[in-house]
Amino acid sequence: MPKHLFTCEAEPQYLSEQSAPEEDLYAFAYTITITNAGEVTAQLIARHWIIEDAHGQTEEVKGLGVVGHQPLLRPGESFQYTSGTRLRTPTGSMRGSFFCVGEDGERFESPVPEFALRADGGMDAPPRVLH
């Protein structure tokens, strides 16, 4: 088992009631489950997201913590949160990373590989485990 490792599971959802396709506005929620799969207690300090729509327009979001929290996770513990984003197209994607610090002072990044945002109902696939 690696000393420092957070894994992430992403579950995107299209929010039709908060969208206005006639105005090119598509709202999405995403639920992220972060699990400490390493050997050392570690804290999530910051997030970095790259959000891209179908036209290649990108938005970068950086900030401390996630939804106002900087969870401290012991090995095997998880933290789940839901947040959202809006696109100007019915499809897009997100990818990013979490900056973390182990209880031993070691800093590490936990990448979040790209996941799809789709307003056409294509999100019925099971959640993917991201590393």
N, C-alpha and C positions, 0 to 999 in steps of 0.2 A: 504494500500500500504506500503511495507517495506521502511524503511528509506534509506537503501543502497542496490541497486540491479541493476546489469547490466545483460541483457539477450543477447544471441548470436544466430545468425542464420548462419549456415555453408552450403556453396554450393560448393562441390568438382567437379572437371572436369579433365578428362584424356587428356593429351596433346600428341596426337599421333605423331605430327610433331617434337616434341622435345624428343621423346622416341626412343630407339634402342633395341627392344625385343631380337634380336639376340645376343646382348651384356648384356642381363639382366639389362636393364636400362629403367625404366618407370617413366615418368614425370607427375606430377599432379599440378594443380593450385587449390587454394581454396579461395573463397570469403567469408569473415566474415563480418557480420553486427552486430555491438554492439549497443545496445540501453539502455539508462539509464531509467529503469523502476522504479526507486526509487524516493524518495521525495527530495533528496539533490543533488546538483551539485557535480560531482565527476570527477576525472581524472584517466585515465588508465596510470599506471606508467611502468609496465613490463609485459612480457609474459613468459610462460613456456609451452612448447609443448613436448609431448612424442609421437614419430612417430614409428610405428611398422610395419614390413613387414610380409609376410605370413610364414616366417621361424622363427619368434619370435625375430629377430634382432631388437633392439630398439636404437633410437637416441633421446637424450634429447637436446632441444634447449631452452636456457634462454637468455633473453636480455631486454634492456630497450625499452619501447614503441613497436609499431608495424609499420613496414615499415618507420621508421624514424620519427614517430609521437607519441606524448603522448596526445591524445585528451582529452579535457575538455568538458564534456557533461552535459548540464542542464537537468533536468527531462524532459523526452519525446524526447530528441535529440538522433540522431544516428550517427555513424561513420562507414563507409564501406571501406574495403581495400582488395586487392588481393595479395596473395603471392604464393609460390610454394615449392614443395619438390620432391625428387626423391627416388624411391625405387628400390631394386634389384629383386622384385617379382611383378607380375601384380595386386596383391591385398595387402591391408594393412589397417591401421587405424591411426587415430590421436585423441588425447585427450589432455586436458591441462587446463590452468587457466590464468586469468589475475589478476595482483595485482593492486589494485586501492586505491585511497585516496579521501575521501569525503572532501568537502569544509570546513566541521566542524572539520577536522583533523582525523576523524575515518578511519582506514585502513580496507579493506575487500578484500576477494578473490572472483572472479567470475569464477566458474568452467565451463569448456567446455567439456561436455560429449563426449564420443567416437563417431566419424563418420567414415564411410567407404571410402576408396580409391580403386576404381575398374577400371581396364583397359578394362574390357569385355563389356562395355556399360551398366552396371547395375546402372548407376547414373542418370537414367531418373526419379527417384522418386522425388516428390516435396521436397523442402528444409524442414528441421526440425528446430523447434525452440528449442534451447538448453538453459538450465538454469544452 
